[in-house]
Each structure stands twice: as structure tokens, then as C-alpha cells.
């Protein structure tokens, strides 16, 4: 990863030098700024090519065999995800789960100093293993679930389950500065650096739901939830589902660390076998890089077409709009 970053910086520097020299030769305004933007696009495209190479390599070898299971190695394993004990229960749907993420948010915003939404969310993960073709491997740490489809629930049953959760859960209040960003608070209080389960609620939700009021039972919360028309979301993996995990192998004791962190951004879990997820990743990468290439080509056309005439007109138009 470090070598890749150094290469991209070198590409950016070389592109900036060449772009700026050409823009100045054409005597175009704001040459340094335009060169920076164009060079950034070139560097993004170069990064996309790196991504294609990595995705192609993953497609050719979608899964890491036991010979690659060495201390600190990034590995990809595919198999059935199994809880080592009783499964968890997803809070809104009530389905069995090995791990889950959930979120609840009022449909309407409430005006305080700003318009804000009452919300709460959380995550949990049972002790679990992945049953691979080479045997069972224990998994540790809560991974990124961004590649899992999100399930939206509504209606009386979801509201009843939500009310039951509000009564039975030990909540952590999100700090005021993160009241609008529970995703960031969730990352801070859970995962590799914290403990599971993690359940966060913002102060506005506590106020609107009357949390802590005398007689705040399930019926009380169902009434409050109905008043603001809440909606509920879940991501979950059920016991026995076929998954592919990407994580760091550890030897003492043997396990794969799949916890999401700033130092390990590639840790993740996906539904499906390794070959299937690798092909899907390659397809998405090709589409993404094609979009970048089209954008970079369009930007260069706008800068250099007809000796920079289009660029001059665009700069003039922007200047006129800002001056009016």
C-alpha cells in the first residue's frame, strides 16, 4: 500500500509539472489551479488502474490457501459463517443472526437550533467461525458491512420490536458534538477499539421518546414511535450463510482479525463465495475507472480544445456569475 501511495504521488507531481507547463504555454489564466485539478484527475485514473490490477489478481486467485495463513498476512477466506454458541437476535426483524447492524431514525426532523433527527443505532457480533474447505477459522472484530444489502422495516411488528429493544437495552448517549453523526460515534465506541454490543442513542431521541419517564414501558414507546413515524434499518448475516471475509491472519491464537479500523481499511465481509465476490468486485472497479477516465478526458478537452478557447470562456462565465 505504501509503494502504491508513493507511485500515485509521483504520478501527480509529474502530471502537475506537465499540465502547468502546457497551460502556461497557452497563456491560460489560473494555470496552477487548473494544473492541480487536472493532475489530481490523472492520479485518480492511475489509482483506478492499480485497482483494476488488484481486482484482476483477486479474480485469478479469489481465496487464500493455508500456505498464505501467516502472521500479519491479509487473507481472503470463503465459507459458511457459524456462531460458536447461541445466535443473536436482530432487534427489528427478530431473525437469527451471527452479526448485525441496525439503525432507527424518525422520518421528520425537529427544529432546535438546527433541524435534527432523533435516531439510535447499534451493532453486535456473536463469537463465530468461518467453515472453510480447509477447516474452521475463528473470526474476531466487527468488520465493515457496507457491502451488505440494507433491509428497511416498518409497520406495527417492527415498531413493537423497537419498543421492546428500547426497554431492554443498556444505552450509551452519543456525545453532543456527534449527535448528528452517529456513524462516527459508532466507529469511536465500538469495533476494534471498543466493546460489543454497542448501542448509541442521541439526546434528541431520548427527549422525544420520553426515555426515563415514569411508566416508560413498551406501550409507552410504541405510542411515541407512532407519533414521529420512525423507520428501521438492519444489516445482518444469518447463521450458515455463505460469506467471504477479508482480514489479517493472526497465529497466537489462530484467527482472522476482520475488525474495521483506520489502519486496516480493507477488512470486510461479503455475502457469497470468493470467486463470485471477486468477479463482482472486478466488474464494479471497471465501471468506476471508466467513469473516472471519461471525467478526466472531458476535463482535458475543456482545458486544451481549440488552444484553450473553451477554457477561457468557462473562466469568463464563472467570473461573470460570481460578479453579478
C-alpha positions in Angstrom: 0.0 0.0 0.0 2.9 2.4 0.8 4.5 1.7 -2.5 1.2 2.4 -4.3 0.8 5.7 -2.5 4.3 6.8 -3.4 3.7 5.9 -7.0 0.5 7.9 -7.1 2.3 10.9 -5.6 4.9 10.6 -8.3 2.3 10.5 -11.0 0.6 13.5 -9.5 3.8 15.5 -9.4 4.8 14.6 -13.0 1.3 15.4 -14.3 1.2 18.7 -12.4 4.5 19.8 -14.0 3.5 18.9 -17.5 0.0 20.3 -17.2 1.2 23.6 -15.8 3.8 23.9 -18.4 1.3 23.4 -21.2 -1.3 25.7 -19.6 1.3 28.5 -19.3 2.4 28.0 -22.9 -1.2 28.6 -23.9 -1.2 31.7 -21.6 -4.3 30.4 -19.8 -5.5 32.0 -16.5 -5.2 30.3 -13.2 -2.7 27.8 -14.6 -1.5 26.5 -11.2 -5.0 25.8 -10.0 -6.1 24.2 -13.3 -2.9 22.1 -13.4 -3.6 20.8 -9.8 -7.2 19.8 -10.7 -6.1 18.1 -14.0 -3.2 16.3 -12.3 -5.5 15.1 -9.5 -7.7 13.5 -12.1 -4.7 11.8 -13.8 -3.6 10.5 -10.4 -7.1 9.2 -9.7 -7.1 7.4 -13.0 -3.7 5.9 -12.2 -5.1 4.8 -8.9 -8.0 3.2 -10.7 -5.6 1.3 -12.9 -4.0 0.0 -9.7 -7.4 -1.0 -8.5 -8.1 -2.9 -11.8 -4.8 -4.8 -11.4 -5.6 -5.7 -7.8 -9.2 -6.8 -8.7 -7.9 -8.9 -11.6 -5.4 -10.6 -9.4 -8.1 -11.2 -6.9 -10.3 -12.8 -9.6 -7.4 -15.1 -10.6 -6.9 -16.1 -7.0 -10.1 -15.3 -5.1 -9.2 -17.2 -1.9 -6.1 -17.5 0.3 -5.0 -21.1 0.8 -3.5 -22.4 4.1 0.1 -21.7 2.8 -0.8 -17.9 3.0 -2.1 -18.1 6.5 1.0 -16.4 8.1 1.2 -13.8 10.9 0.1 -10.4 9.7 -0.9 -11.5 6.2 -4.0 -10.1 4.6 -6.2 -13.1 3.6 -9.5 -13.8 1.9 -11.5 -16.8 3.2 -14.8 -18.2 2.0 -17.2 -20.5 3.7 -20.2 -20.8 6.0 -20.5 -18.3 8.9 -21.4 -20.1 12.1 -22.0 -18.9 15.7 -20.0 -20.7 18.3 -22.9 -20.5 20.7 -26.5 -19.4 20.5 -27.2 -16.9 17.7 -28.1 -13.3 18.3 -31.5 -11.9 17.5 -31.7 -8.9 15.2 -33.6 -6.2 17.0 -36.2 -5.1 14.5 -36.8 -8.2 12.3 -36.3 -10.8 15.1 -34.3 -13.1 12.8 -31.4 -15.1 14.0 -28.0 -13.5 13.2 -24.3 -14.1 13.7 -23.7 -10.3 13.5 -25.9 -7.3 12.8 -26.0 -3.6 12.5 -29.2 -1.6 13.0 -30.4 1.9 12.9 -33.7 3.8 13.6 -34.5 7.3 12.6 -37.6 9.5 12.8 -38.9 10.4 9.4 -39.4 14.0 10.4 -36.8 16.5 11.6 -37.2 18.5 14.7 -36.2 22.2 14.9 -33.9 23.0 17.8 -31.1 25.4 16.8 -30.9 23.4 13.7 -33.2 20.8 12.1 -32.2 17.5 13.6 -33.4 13.9 13.5 -33.9 11.7 16.6 -32.0 8.4 16.0 -30.4 5.5 17.6 -28.3 2.6 16.3 -26.0 -0.2 17.3 -24.2 -3.4 16.4 -23.4 -6.8 17.9 -21.5 -9.9 16.9 -21.6 -13.4 18.4 -18.4 -15.4 18.8 -18.1 -17.1 15.4 -16.1 -19.1 12.9 -16.0 -19.5 9.2 -16.2 -23.1 7.9 -13.8 -23.1 5.0 -12.7 -26.0 2.7 -9.6 -26.2 4.9 -11.3 -26.3 8.3 -12.8 -23.8 10.7 -11.2 -20.5 11.4 -12.2 -18.2 14.2 -13.1 -14.6 13.4 -12.6 -11.6 15.7 -13.5 -8.0 15.5 -16.5 -6.2 13.9 -16.0 -5.7 10.1 -17.3 -3.3 7.6 -20.8 -4.2 6.5 -21.0 -1.6 3.7 -21.2 -4.4 1.0 -24.2 -6.0 2.7 -27.7 -5.0 1.5 -29.7 -3.0 4.0 -33.2 -4.1 5.0 -35.8 -1.5 5.7 -38.7 -2.4 8.0 -41.8 -0.6 9.0 -45.2 -1.3 10.4 -46.6 -2.5 13.8 -44.3 -5.5 14.2 -41.1 -3.5 13.6 -42.4 -0.8 16.0 -43.2 -3.4 18.6 -39.8 -4.9 18.3 -38.2 -1.5 18.5 -40.2 -0.6 21.7 -39.1 -3.9 23.2 -35.4 -3.1 22.4 -35.7 0.4 23.9 -36.9 -1.1 27.2 -34.4 -3.9 27.4 -31.2 -2.3 26.1 -28.5 -0.5 28.1 -27.9 2.6 26.0 -24.9 4.9 25.6 -25.7 8.5 24.9 -24.0 9.9 21.9 -21.8 13.0 22.8 -23.4 16.3 21.8 -20.9 17.1 19.2 -21.7 13.8 17.4 -25.5 14.0 17.9 -25.9 14.4 14.1 -23.3 11.8 13.2 -24.0 8.5 15.0 -21.9 6.7 12.4 -18.8 8.5 13.6 -19.7 7.9 17.2 -20.4 4.3 16.5 -16.9 3.9 15.0 -15.4 5.5 18.1 -17.3 3.5 20.7 -17.2 0.0 19.0 -15.3 -2.3 16.8 -11.6 -2.9 17.4 -11.2 -0.2 19.9 -14.3 -0.8 22.0 -16.6 -3.5 23.2 -19.7 -5.2 21.8 -22.6 -4.9 21.9 -22.6 -1.2 21.2 -25.9 0.7 21.4 -25.9 4.5 20.8 -28.8 7.0 21.0 -28.8 10.7 20.6 -30.2 13.1 23.2 -33.0 14.3 20.9 -34.2 10.7 20.6 -34.1 10.3 24.3 -36.2 13.5 24.7 -38.8 12.8 22.0 -39.2 9.2 23.2 -39.6 10.2 26.9 -36.8 7.9 27.9 -36.6 7.7 31.7 -40.2 9.0 32.3 -42.2 7.1 34.9 -44.1 4.2 33.4 -41.9 4.2 30.2 -42.8 0.6 29.2 -43.2 -1.0 25.8 -46.7 0.5 25.3 -45.3 4.0 26.1 -42.5 3.6 23.5 -44.9 2.3 20.8 -47.0 5.4 21.2 -44.0 7.7 21.0 -42.7 5.9 18.0 -46.0 6.2 16.2 -46.0 10.0 16.8 -42.9 10.6 14.7 -43.3 7.8 12.2 -40.0 6.1 12.6 -38.3 3.8 10.1 -35.9 1.0 10.9 -32.9 -0.5 9.1 -30.9 -3.6 9.5 -27.9 -5.3 8.0 -27.4 -8.9 9.3 -25.9 -12.2 8.4 -27.8 -15.3 9.4 -26.1 -18.5 10.7 -24.9 -20.7 7.9 -24.8 -18.1 5.2 -22.0 -18.4 2.6 -19.7 -15.4 3.0 -16.2 -14.2 2.0 -14.2 -12.3 4.6 -11.0 -10.2 4.2 -8.9 -9.8 7.3 -5.5 -10.1 8.9 -4.4 -13.6 9.9 -3.0 -13.9 13.5 -1.2 -17.0 14.8 -1.5 -16.6 18.5 -4.1 -18.0 18.8 -5.0 -18.8 15.2 -7.8 -16.4 14.0 -8.5 -13.8 11.4 -8.9 -10.2 12.6 -11.7 -8.6 10.5 -12.2 -5.5 12.6 -12.6 -2.3 10.6 -10.1 0.4 11.6 -8.2 3.3 10.0 -5.1 1.1 9.9 -7.0 -1.9 8.3 -9.5 -0.3 5.9 -9.6 -3.4 3.7 -11.2 -5.6 6.3 -14.7 -6.5 5.2 -17.3 -9.2 4.9 -19.5 -10.0 1.8 -22.3 -12.4 1.0 -21.2 -15.1 -1.5 -18.3 -17.4 -2.4 -14.9 -15.9 -3.0 -15.0 -16.4 -6.8 -18.4 -14.7 -7.0 -17.4 -11.7 -4.9 -14.1 -11.3 -6.8 -15.9 -11.2 -10.2 -18.4 -8.7 -8.8 -15.6 -6.5 -7.4 -13.8 -6.5 -10.8 -16.9 -5.5 -12.6 -17.6 -2.6 -10.2 -14.0 -1.5 -10.5 -14.1 -1.4 -14.3 -17.2 0.7 -14.3 -15.8 3.1 -11.7 -12.5 3.5 -13.6 -14.3 4.0 -16.9 -16.3 6.8 -15.3 -13.1 8.4 -14.0 -11.5 8.1 -17.4 -14.5 9.9 -19.0 -14.3 12.7 -16.5 -10.5 13.2 -16.9 -10.9 13.2 -20.7 -13.7 15.7 -20.6 -11.6 18.0 -18.2 -8.6 17.9 -20.6 -10.8 18.6 -23.6 -12.3 21.6 -21.8 -8.8 22.8 -20.9 -7.0 22.4 -24.2 -9.6 22.3 -27.0 -9.0 25.0 -29.7 -5.9 26.2 -28.0 -7.7 26.7 -24.6 -10.6 28.8 -26.1 -13.2 26.8 -24.3 -11.3 27.1 -21.0 -11.1 30.9 -21.4 -14.9 31.1 -22.0 -15.6 28.9 -18.9 -13.4 31.0 -16.7 -15.1 34.2 -18.0 -18.5 32.7 -17.4 -17.6 31.8 -13.9 -16.2 35.2 -13.2 -19.3 36.9 -14.5 -21.6 34.7 -12.4 -19.6 35.5 -9.3 -19.6 39.2 -10.1 -23.3 39.5 -10.7 
